[in-house]
Amino acid sequence: MSIPLLSRTHAHRPAPHLTVMGPVALTLGRVHEICGSARRTLALMVAAATEGPVFWIQLDWAPDRLYPDTVAAFIPPGRLTHVRPLHPTDLLWCMEETLRSGAVPLVIADLPDPPGLTPVRRLHLAAEAGAATGRSRPIGLILTPGQGGAAGVESRWHMAPRHGGEHNMWRLDRLRARTAPPKTWHLHATADPETLSPAHPRPMEIRDAP
């Protein structure tokens, strides 16, 4: 008697995901990496695609800070909670505990360097635990400089400005993902930055790179 290896009654279903814009999507309940000089802009675009609170975790003594007017162009500032740990070891601990709670849909850690494989695995487990017990399937974003390189992330994205004249443009690269090949897009903001607000968010045109 032969036993079928696959059941036709249980077709594979794609994992739940958050659509950020067009074909750009992030798997829920997992940790993703964003790198490049425009990484914080992309993180705010992700935040604009979510609902509920957003935690932004950054070392208290880090030199870079979010510009309030830029935040307000993407999300209502009241949605954003800043967490300022004093020591690098506390930064990922804060992210892990927030993901584990399941109370915050999007947790962003602004890191000085890519973390190792073991911390990333712990973050994945925390996000999975939060999805099982909390009110949402939390997404974790780790922001890293340069080309990034955190081991074990669900996906890695790189964004850099390609502005021309009065036009705000970026190049977005999906460097790696568990379920999709590398790909490049060009983003073009189609509205005057002076008119942007959470009530009138930035229209974004996305197209495949030639």
C-alpha positions as CSV (number, residue, x, y, z in Angstrom):
1,M,0.0,0.0,0.0
2,S,1.5,3.3,-1.0
3,I,1.1,6.5,1.1
4,P,0.9,9.8,-0.8
5,L,3.6,12.2,0.1
6,L,1.4,15.3,-0.6
7,S,-2.3,15.8,0.2
8,R,-4.3,17.7,-2.5
9,T,-6.7,18.8,0.2
10,H,-4.1,20.9,2.0
11,A,-2.8,23.2,-0.7
12,H,0.1,25.5,0.2
13,R,-1.0,28.9,1.3
14,P,1.3,31.9,1.3
15,A,2.1,33.4,4.7
16,P,0.1,36.4,5.8
17,H,1.9,39.6,4.8
18,L,1.7,43.4,4.9
19,T,1.5,45.1,1.5
20,V,3.6,48.3,1.8
21,M,3.2,49.5,-1.8
22,G,2.5,47.6,-5.0
23,P,4.6,44.4,-5.1
24,V,6.5,45.3,-1.9
25,A,5.3,43.1,1.0
26,L,6.6,41.9,4.3
27,T,5.7,38.6,6.0
28,L,3.9,39.2,9.2
29,G,5.2,37.7,12.5
30,R,8.8,37.9,11.2
31,V,11.9,40.2,11.3
32,H,13.1,42.0,8.3
33,E,16.2,44.2,7.6
34,I,16.3,47.6,5.9
35,C,19.7,49.1,5.1
36,G,21.0,52.0,3.0
37,S,21.0,55.7,3.4
38,A,17.2,56.0,3.0
39,R,16.4,53.2,5.4
40,R,14.5,55.4,7.8
41,T,12.3,56.7,5.0
42,L,11.4,53.2,4.0
43,A,10.7,52.3,7.6
44,L,8.2,55.2,7.7
45,M,6.6,54.0,4.5
46,V,6.1,50.6,6.2
47,A,4.7,52.4,9.3
48,A,2.2,54.2,7.0
49,A,0.9,50.9,5.8
50,T,0.1,49.7,9.3
51,E,-2.4,50.6,11.9
52,G,-1.9,51.1,15.6
53,P,1.2,52.0,17.6
54,V,4.7,52.0,16.3
55,F,7.7,51.6,18.6
56,W,11.0,53.1,17.3
57,I,14.0,51.9,19.4
58,Q,17.3,53.7,19.2
59,L,20.2,54.2,21.5
60,D,19.9,57.3,23.6
61,W,23.3,58.7,22.5
62,A,22.9,57.9,18.8
63,P,23.6,61.0,16.7
64,D,20.8,60.6,14.2
65,R,17.2,61.5,15.1
66,L,14.0,61.5,13.2
67,Y,12.9,64.9,11.9
68,P,9.4,65.5,13.3
69,D,8.1,67.1,10.1
70,T,9.2,64.0,8.1
71,V,7.4,61.7,10.6
72,A,4.3,63.8,10.3
73,A,4.3,63.4,6.5
74,F,3.8,59.6,6.9
75,I,2.0,58.9,10.1
76,P,0.3,60.8,12.9
77,P,3.1,61.5,15.4
78,G,0.9,60.2,18.2
79,R,1.3,56.7,16.8
80,L,5.0,56.8,17.4
81,T,6.7,55.9,20.7
82,H,10.4,56.4,21.0
83,V,12.4,54.0,23.2
84,R,15.9,55.2,24.2
85,P,18.0,52.5,25.9
86,L,21.4,53.5,27.1
87,H,23.4,50.4,26.3
88,P,23.6,48.4,23.0
89,T,22.7,45.1,24.7
90,D,19.4,46.7,25.9
91,L,18.4,47.7,22.4
92,L,17.6,44.2,21.1
93,W,16.2,43.2,24.4
94,C,13.7,46.0,24.2
95,M,12.8,44.9,20.7
96,E,12.4,41.3,21.7
97,E,10.2,42.0,24.7
98,T,8.0,44.4,22.6
99,L,7.5,41.8,19.9
100,R,6.8,39.1,22.4
101,S,3.9,41.1,23.9
102,G,2.1,41.2,20.6
103,A,0.6,44.5,21.5
104,V,2.6,46.6,19.0
105,P,2.1,45.8,15.2
106,L,5.4,47.3,14.1
107,V,8.6,47.4,16.1
108,I,11.6,49.2,14.6
109,A,15.2,49.0,16.0
110,D,17.6,51.5,14.6
111,L,20.9,49.7,15.0
112,P,24.6,50.9,14.7
113,D,25.6,47.5,13.2
114,P,23.9,44.3,11.9
115,P,23.2,41.8,14.7
116,G,24.3,38.2,14.7
117,L,22.3,35.1,13.9
118,T,21.4,34.2,17.5
119,P,19.8,37.6,18.3
120,V,17.9,37.5,15.1
121,R,16.6,34.0,15.9
122,R,15.5,35.2,19.3
123,L,13.6,38.1,17.6
124,H,11.8,35.7,15.2
125,L,10.7,33.5,18.2
126,A,9.5,36.6,20.0
127,A,7.5,37.8,17.0
128,E,6.0,34.3,16.7
129,A,5.1,34.3,20.4
130,G,3.5,37.7,20.0
131,A,1.4,36.5,17.1
132,A,0.2,33.6,19.1
133,T,-0.8,35.5,22.3
134,G,-1.2,39.2,21.3
135,R,-3.6,41.3,19.4
136,S,-1.6,41.3,16.2
137,R,1.1,39.5,14.1
138,P,4.0,41.9,14.8
139,I,6.6,42.8,12.3
140,G,10.1,43.6,13.4
141,L,12.3,45.9,11.4
142,I,16.0,46.2,12.0
143,L,17.6,49.3,10.4
144,T,21.3,48.9,9.6
145,P,23.9,51.1,7.8
146,G,25.5,50.4,4.5
147,Q,24.6,47.2,2.8
148,G,23.3,45.6,6.1
149,G,24.1,41.9,6.5
150,A,22.1,40.7,9.5
151,A,22.1,36.9,9.3
152,G,18.8,35.0,9.4
153,V,16.4,37.8,8.6
154,E,13.2,37.0,6.6
155,S,14.1,39.6,4.0
156,R,16.6,42.4,3.4
157,W,15.8,45.6,1.6
158,H,18.1,48.5,0.6
159,M,16.9,52.0,-0.3
160,A,18.9,55.0,-1.4
161,P,18.0,58.4,-2.8
162,R,18.1,59.1,-6.5
163,H,16.6,62.6,-6.3
164,G,16.7,64.7,-9.4
165,G,16.0,68.5,-9.4
166,E,12.7,69.1,-7.5
167,H,11.7,65.4,-7.7
168,N,12.0,63.0,-4.8
169,M,13.1,59.6,-6.1
170,W,14.6,56.5,-4.6
171,R,16.0,53.2,-5.7
172,L,14.7,50.2,-3.8
173,D,16.4,46.8,-3.9
174,R,15.1,43.6,-2.5
175,L,18.5,42.0,-1.8
176,R,17.2,38.8,-0.4
177,A,13.9,37.1,0.7
178,R,13.0,33.6,1.7
179,T,10.1,33.4,-0.8
180,A,11.1,35.9,-3.6
181,P,14.1,36.6,-5.8
182,P,16.2,39.8,-5.7
183,K,14.5,42.7,-7.5
184,T,14.9,46.5,-8.1
185,W,12.3,49.2,-8.3
186,H,12.3,53.0,-8.7
187,L,10.1,55.1,-6.4
188,H,8.9,58.5,-7.3
189,A,7.0,60.8,-4.9
190,T,4.2,62.4,-7.0
191,A,3.3,65.2,-4.6
192,D,4.8,68.4,-3.3
193,P,6.4,67.6,0.1
194,E,5.0,70.9,1.5
195,T,1.4,69.5,1.2
196,L,2.1,66.1,2.9
197,S,0.4,64.9,6.0
198,P,-1.0,61.7,7.5
199,A,-4.4,62.8,6.2
200,H,-2.9,63.4,2.7
201,P,0.0,60.9,2.6
202,R,2.6,61.0,-0.1
203,P,1.4,59.4,-3.3
204,M,4.2,57.0,-4.4
205,E,4.7,55.7,-7.9
206,I,6.6,52.4,-8.0
207,R,7.9,50.9,-11.2
208,D,10.3,48.1,-12.1
209,A,13.9,49.2,-12.8
210,P,15.0,48.6,-16.4
